[in-house]
Amino acid sequence: MQTRAEDISASSVPLWLRAAPVLFLLFWSAGFPVSKIGIQYAAPFAFLALRYALALLVLIPFALWLRPALPQRRIAFLHVAVVGFCIQTVYFGMCYAAFALGTSAGVVALVVSLQPLLVGVLAPVLVREKIGARGWAGLGLGFCGAVITVLGYGETGHISPLGVLCSFGALLGMAGATLYEKRFSTGMHPVPSNMVQYAVGLVTTLPIALLDFHVDVTAKFVVTMSYLVIANSLVAISLYIAMLRFGRASQVSALFYLVPPISGLMAWGLLNEAMPLLAWVGMAVAGLGVMLVRGQRKAA
């Protein structure tokens, strides 16, 4: 059974979609160091709920201006809501919970880096996507690169059992969103699609945020929140969903192997956190793994 991506010739792929992997990695990876700055000025879930509320406010004028066509079937909205719940509530919520419990960023990154492997195992069954030997080699190599990067920073020290459990919850959230979107893609316009997702995220995180809601509005808070709302929440998520609609789930999810090293590289510039030699090695290994996975169809 051919996937939608296999039916689309390389010449018919729009230019912006070819650039999507690079743009996604830049916008998504920057989210970690930027969040690390922003979270200093607000409680974790208060920060998350505000992020979703502001994303909705940004989208409303675009919805009124563009007036995008909406799906006639109500089930389409349910499918988008499920994806939104998996990403906005489960993935981000569990990551923030793990951080709040004192779990190091290295431990969370290591657990979440299992996502491409989990998608690779489940994709043949759930979305009938075949993965060849080259693809599996790339998935394994990419994970090794992510592990090397995390170990290079020596951030696997503090381990909270509940925090690790939350990290695995985040892993399941993003993997579930990837596979669900690939199987039940509605093709909904990105504006209403994002609005549904962030409405779900806001409704589910606000009750937790209200338990410990405090925000210190400073210039840095405004800048970091603005970046996370526009670049990380709206642009990066839209690019990820678009890549899933046109590409293979295993190939798209493999990009997450490059998130830890690229985040480290950005933290080096934004937070003046030195990037160890071992982390550079991990980035090279992860990059090779991603190249193998994303080139598997051509090799077949």
C-alpha positions as CSV (number, residue, x, y, z in Angstrom):
1,M,0.0,0.0,0.0
2,Q,1.5,3.3,-1.0
3,T,1.4,6.3,1.2
4,R,0.4,9.8,0.1
5,A,4.1,10.8,0.0
6,E,5.0,7.9,-2.3
7,D,2.3,9.1,-4.8
8,I,3.7,12.6,-5.0
9,S,6.7,13.1,-7.3
10,A,9.6,15.1,-6.2
11,S,8.9,17.8,-8.8
12,S,5.4,18.4,-7.5
13,V,6.6,19.0,-3.9
14,P,6.3,22.8,-3.2
15,L,9.5,24.7,-2.4
16,W,8.4,25.6,1.1
17,L,7.8,22.0,1.9
18,R,11.3,21.1,0.9
19,A,12.6,23.7,3.2
20,A,10.2,22.7,6.0
21,P,12.6,20.2,7.8
22,V,15.3,22.8,8.3
23,L,12.8,25.5,9.3
24,F,11.1,23.1,11.7
25,L,14.3,22.1,13.4
26,L,15.4,25.7,13.8
27,F,12.1,26.9,15.3
28,W,11.4,23.8,17.4
29,S,14.9,23.3,18.8
30,A,15.2,27.0,19.8
31,G,12.1,26.3,22.0
32,F,14.2,24.6,24.7
33,P,16.7,27.4,25.5
34,V,14.0,30.1,25.0
35,S,11.6,28.2,27.4
36,K,14.5,27.9,29.9
37,I,14.7,31.7,29.9
38,G,10.9,32.3,30.0
39,I,10.2,29.7,32.7
40,Q,12.2,31.9,35.2
41,Y,9.4,34.4,35.1
42,A,6.3,32.2,35.5
43,A,5.1,29.0,37.0
44,P,5.5,26.2,34.4
45,F,1.8,25.5,33.7
46,A,0.9,29.2,34.0
47,F,3.5,29.8,31.3
48,L,2.0,27.0,29.2
49,A,-1.6,28.2,29.5
50,L,-0.7,31.8,28.7
51,R,1.2,30.5,25.6
52,Y,-1.9,28.7,24.3
53,A,-4.2,31.7,25.1
54,L,-2.0,34.1,23.3
55,A,-1.7,31.7,20.3
56,L,-5.5,31.7,20.0
57,L,-5.6,35.5,20.2
58,V,-3.0,35.7,17.4
59,L,-5.0,33.3,15.2
60,I,-8.5,35.0,15.6
61,P,-7.7,37.9,13.2
62,F,-6.3,35.5,10.6
63,A,-9.4,33.4,10.8
64,L,-11.6,36.4,10.3
65,W,-9.5,37.7,7.4
66,L,-8.9,34.5,5.5
67,R,-12.2,32.8,6.3
68,P,-10.8,29.4,5.5
69,A,-13.1,26.6,4.4
70,L,-14.1,24.3,7.2
71,P,-14.6,20.5,6.9
72,Q,-18.2,19.5,6.6
73,R,-17.8,16.4,8.7
74,R,-17.7,17.0,12.5
75,I,-15.4,14.0,12.9
76,A,-12.6,16.1,11.3
77,F,-12.7,18.5,14.3
78,L,-12.5,15.5,16.6
79,H,-9.4,14.2,14.8
80,V,-7.7,17.6,15.1
81,A,-8.6,17.8,18.8
82,V,-7.0,14.4,19.5
83,V,-3.8,15.5,17.8
84,G,-3.9,18.8,19.8
85,F,-4.5,16.9,23.1
86,C,-1.5,14.6,22.4
87,I,0.9,17.4,21.6
88,Q,-0.3,20.4,23.6
89,T,-1.6,18.7,26.7
90,V,0.3,15.4,26.9
91,Y,3.6,16.2,25.3
92,F,4.2,19.8,26.5
93,G,2.3,19.2,29.8
94,M,4.3,16.2,30.7
95,C,7.6,17.8,29.8
96,Y,6.8,20.8,31.9
97,A,5.7,18.5,34.8
98,A,9.0,16.6,34.6
99,F,10.9,19.9,34.8
100,A,8.8,21.0,37.7
101,L,9.6,17.7,39.5
102,G,13.3,18.5,39.2
103,T,14.1,16.1,36.4
104,S,17.1,17.3,34.4
105,A,16.6,18.4,30.8
106,G,19.1,15.6,29.8
107,V,16.9,12.9,31.2
108,V,13.7,14.3,29.6
109,A,15.5,14.7,26.2
110,L,16.9,11.2,26.4
111,V,13.4,9.6,27.0
112,V,11.7,11.8,24.4
113,S,14.4,10.9,21.9
114,L,12.9,7.4,21.8
115,Q,10.0,8.8,19.8
116,P,11.4,8.0,16.3
117,L,12.1,4.4,17.4
118,L,8.6,4.0,18.8
119,V,7.0,5.5,15.7
120,G,9.2,3.2,13.6
121,V,8.0,0.1,15.5
122,L,4.3,1.1,15.3
123,A,4.1,2.7,11.8
124,P,4.1,-0.6,9.9
125,V,1.1,-1.7,11.9
126,L,-0.9,1.5,12.4
127,V,-0.2,3.4,9.2
128,R,1.0,0.5,7.0
129,E,4.4,2.2,6.4
130,K,7.2,-0.1,5.5
131,I,10.7,0.6,6.9
132,G,13.7,-1.0,5.2
133,A,17.1,-2.0,6.7
134,R,18.5,1.4,5.8
135,G,15.7,3.1,7.7
136,W,16.2,1.0,10.8
137,A,19.9,1.6,10.7
138,G,19.2,5.3,10.6
139,L,16.8,5.2,13.4
140,G,19.3,3.3,15.6
141,L,22.1,5.6,14.7
142,G,20.0,8.7,15.3
143,F,19.1,7.5,18.8
144,C,22.8,6.8,19.5
145,G,23.6,10.3,18.4
146,A,20.9,11.8,20.7
147,V,22.2,9.8,23.6
148,I,25.8,10.9,23.0
149,T,24.7,14.5,22.9
150,V,22.9,14.3,26.2
151,L,25.8,12.4,27.8
152,G,28.2,15.1,26.5
153,Y,26.4,17.6,28.7
154,G,26.5,15.3,31.7
155,E,22.9,16.2,32.5
156,T,21.7,12.7,33.4
157,G,22.4,13.2,37.1
158,H,19.2,13.9,38.9
159,I,16.5,11.3,38.3
160,S,13.0,11.6,39.8
161,P,10.9,8.4,39.3
162,L,7.7,10.5,38.8
163,G,9.6,12.9,36.5
164,V,10.8,10.0,34.4
165,L,7.3,8.7,34.2
166,C,6.1,12.1,33.0
167,S,8.9,12.0,30.4
168,F,7.6,8.7,29.1
169,G,4.1,10.3,29.0
170,A,5.5,13.1,26.8
171,L,7.1,10.4,24.6
172,L,3.8,8.7,24.1
173,G,2.0,12.0,23.5
174,M,4.2,13.1,20.6
175,A,4.4,9.6,19.1
176,G,0.6,9.2,19.4
177,A,0.1,12.6,17.7
178,T,2.5,11.6,14.9
179,L,0.8,8.3,14.1
180,Y,-2.8,9.6,14.6
181,E,-2.2,12.6,12.3
182,K,-0.7,10.3,9.7
183,R,-3.6,7.9,9.8
184,F,-6.5,10.3,10.2
185,S,-5.2,13.5,8.5
186,T,-8.1,15.8,7.8
187,G,-6.3,18.3,5.5
188,M,-7.9,21.1,7.6
189,H,-6.5,24.6,6.9
190,P,-3.7,25.4,9.4
191,V,-5.5,28.4,11.0
192,P,-8.7,26.5,12.2
193,S,-6.5,23.4,12.9
194,N,-4.2,25.3,15.2
195,M,-7.2,27.1,16.9
196,V,-8.7,23.8,17.8
197,Q,-5.4,22.4,19.0
198,Y,-4.6,25.4,21.2
199,A,-8.2,25.6,22.5
200,V,-7.8,22.0,23.7
201,G,-4.4,22.8,25.2
202,L,-5.8,25.8,27.0
203,V,-8.9,24.1,28.4
204,T,-6.8,21.2,29.7
205,T,-3.9,23.1,31.2
206,L,-5.6,26.1,32.7
207,P,-7.1,24.3,35.7
208,I,-3.6,23.1,36.6
209,A,-2.1,26.5,36.0
210,L,-4.6,28.2,38.3
211,L,-3.3,26.1,41.2
212,D,-0.1,28.0,41.2
213,F,-0.5,31.0,38.9
214,H,2.2,33.6,39.1
215,V,3.8,35.6,36.3
216,D,6.5,38.2,36.4
217,V,6.1,40.3,33.3
218,T,9.5,41.6,32.2
219,A,11.1,42.4,28.9
220,K,12.7,39.0,28.7
221,F,9.3,37.3,29.5
222,V,7.6,39.2,26.7
223,V,10.3,38.4,24.2
224,T,10.5,34.7,25.0
225,M,6.7,34.3,25.1
226,S,6.4,36.1,21.8
227,Y,8.9,33.7,20.2
228,L,7.3,30.6,21.6
229,V,3.8,31.7,20.5
230,I,4.7,32.6,16.9
231,A,7.7,30.6,15.9
232,N,7.5,27.5,18.1
233,S,3.7,27.1,18.6
234,L,2.3,28.4,15.3
235,V,5.0,28.0,12.7
236,A,6.8,24.9,13.9
237,I,3.7,22.9,14.7
238,S,2.1,23.8,11.4
239,L,5.3,22.7,9.5
240,Y,5.3,19.4,11.4
241,I,1.7,18.7,10.6
242,A,2.3,19.6,6.9
243,M,5.3,17.3,6.7
244,L,3.3,14.5,8.2
245,R,0.5,15.0,5.6
246,F,3.0,14.8,2.7
247,G,5.7,12.5,4.1
248,R,6.4,9.3,5.9
249,A,5.9,9.2,9.7
250,S,9.2,7.5,10.3
251,Q,11.1,10.1,8.2
252,V,9.4,13.1,9.8
253,S,9.8,11.8,13.4
254,A,13.5,11.1,12.8
255,L,14.1,14.8,12.7
256,F,13.6,14.8,16.5
257,Y,17.0,13.1,16.8
258,L,18.6,16.4,15.8
259,V,16.6,18.5,18.4
260,P,19.0,17.8,21.4
261,P,22.2,18.8,19.5
262,I,20.7,21.8,17.8
263,S,19.1,22.9,21.1
264,G,22.5,22.6,22.7
265,L,24.1,24.6,19.9
266,M,21.4,27.4,20.3
267,A,21.9,27.3,24.1
268,W,25.6,27.9,23.5
269,G,24.7,31.2,21.7
270,L,21.7,32.3,23.7
271,L,22.6,31.1,27.2
272,N,26.4,31.0,26.9
273,E,26.3,27.3,27.7
274,A,29.4,25.7,26.3
275,M,28.8,22.8,23.9
276,P,31.2,19.9,24.8
277,L,33.2,18.0,22.2
278,L,31.1,14.9,22.8
279,A,28.0,16.8,22.0
280,W,29.4,17.8,18.6
281,V,30.2,14.1,18.0
282,G,26.6,13.3,18.9
283,M,25.2,15.9,16.5
284,A,27.3,14.4,13.7
285,V,26.1,10.9,14.5
286,A,22.4,11.9,14.8
287,G,22.7,13.8,11.5
288,L,24.0,10.8,9.7
289,G,21.1,8.7,11.2
290,V,18.5,11.2,10.0
291,M,20.1,11.2,6.5
292,L,19.8,7.4,6.3
293,V,16.1,7.5,7.4
294,R,15.1,10.3,5.1
295,G,16.9,8.7,2.2
296,Q,15.4,5.2,2.7
297,R,12.7,5.6,0.0
298,K,15.3,6.4,-2.6
299,A,17.3,3.4,-1.6
300,A,14.4,1.1,-1.9
